[in-house]
Every structure is written in C-alpha cells, then in structure tokens.
Amino acid sequence: MFGYAGLSLSVPERVRFRYRLDGFDHDWSEPVATREAVYTNLSPSSYRFRLIASNSDGVWSSEEAAIGFEVDPLFWQTWWFRASGVMGCMIAGLAVYRFRLHQMTRRLNVRFEERLAERTRIAQELHDTLLQGFLSVSMQVHVANDRLPADSPIQPALTRVLQLMGQVIDEGRNTVRGLRSSSGSSFDLEHAFSRIQEELAPDSMAGSQIEFRVIVDGEPRPLHPLLRDEVYRIGREALINAFRHSRATRIDLELKYSYSHLRVLVRDNGCGIDPQILGSGVDGH
C-alpha cells in the first residue's frame, strides 16, 4: 500500500491524483481523490511507483513523484525451491518406477522358477518312464533278433524296428536334454551349441564333414536359466534343420550380446527353402 498527499491551500478536497506502477500497470490510473494505492498481488521483481496530482482547477503537475523498490521472493518462490521441487518429483517418480519394476521382476522370476521346476519334473518323468521303457523293449528285441536264424524272413523287419527305436530313443534323449536346466552359467551357450555337430555325427543325413563355427560377438552376459534353455532349444532346432536339410558345406551360428538384447543368427550356404513351401507351408509344420 502506498500513501501520498497533495497540498492545496484553496480547495484541498478538489485535488485529484493519478498513479502508475511500472512493472505491473500498463497505463496511468483514472483520477482519484483517495490518498492511497493498494497492490496485493505483486510477484517478486523490481518496481517503480509514479504519482502526479492536479490542483482545484484541474491542471496536472508537470513533474511527478516516484519511488523505486523491490519485492523479495518468498522461499517457495525462489528458483532453488522450484528446482528442488522438480528434482523431488523426478526422484519420487523414479522411485515409483523402480519399485514397480522390482515387483514385476520378482513376479516374473517366480513364474520362471515355476516353469523351470515343471520342465525339470517332466524331463525326469520322461527319462525314468518312457525312455527306460523304450530301452527295455529295445534290449528284448535285440535278444529276440539275435536268436533268429540268419535266413529268417522276419529278421530284416526286426532290424528295421531296432533302427527306428534307436532313432526314437536318441530324439527322446535330446528332448529331455533340452527340457532340463543346466547348472552352468549362460556362458555355456557357446559350448552347448558347439556340441550339436557331435550329437548329429551318427546321423548320415547330418553330414559330419560340414564346416561349423560358433561366433560370439560382444561380452557374454548372464541369463536366467529358463531363458537360456529356451534360447538353446530355438538355436538347436535351427541348427538341426540346417545340418539335416540344407545340404550346406558351411554353417555358422552367431551369438551377439548387446546392452539390451541377445541375438542368435544361424546361416548356411545350402539350398534354402523352396519358395512355394515358404508361401503355402507344409502340413504338420
């Protein structure tokens, strides 16, 4: 609030005033008879209050009275308080985000552990029941085949059955191996993929003379056992297809580790896939 006065010895009640606050008002005020000006909503800044008066004849003075002043900011109006508020909001948001991320990660880990335990149980049951049963049957068929005369007409059929059973047992073992979680670290992916050619060596269609390389690009990073096993099964299936069906002379598998993802690339110089199959697919595949 500003208080002021104008002297007039003849008719003092006819004195009028006009004022202006630079930095707040856009123009001079209307002529008023009151001797005070009130401002209640000044923001922190520098101001200059200017005042002119008129006499009883309505003639305005050529000179004005002026006073400059500054309004200091309250603590919540300072730049450091606002910056602190922004930083506090950002930190609070980051804390909420990290807390939510921690909750989601914990839930995913619980689900991973449940799936891993289920897969391990299935692999154990397959190994202890199905595969053991096939091995027992295979041994009995071997004994029966050995007791047959060399010129027996059913010996070729039994030999073919033994070959089929051997293939089934090998595929079953590979499936169980894929279901079970290895106890090693994710760095074992390179060695696990490198052993696939040795596993396929007895298979004449796989081509044991194929040049095979496993290339690691980037720094290997730990993976959750369930994710590691899934990556291994996907890469193994791609390699088996390349070894058995591509008729390639060279096959490469590349493991590329980056900050945000893992990339597995299988490439070969084989015949590829027929365009018609790519377009229409194959029943059962």
Buried (B, 14 or more C-beta within 10 A) or exposed (E): EBEBEBEEEEEEEEBBBBBBBEBBBEEEEEBEEEEEBEEEEEEEEEBEBBBBBBBBEEEEEEEEEEEEEEBEEEEEEEEEEEEEEEEEEEEEEEEEEEEEEEEEEEEEEEEBEEBBEEBBEBBEEBBEEBBEEBEEEBEEBEEEBEEEEEEEEEBEEBEEBBEEBEEBBBEBBBBBBBBBBBEEEBEBBBEBBEEBBEBBEEBEEBBEEBEBEBEBEEEBEEBBBBEBBBBBBEBBEBBBBBBEBBBBEBBBBBBEBEEEEBEBEBEBBBEEEEEEEEEEEEEEE
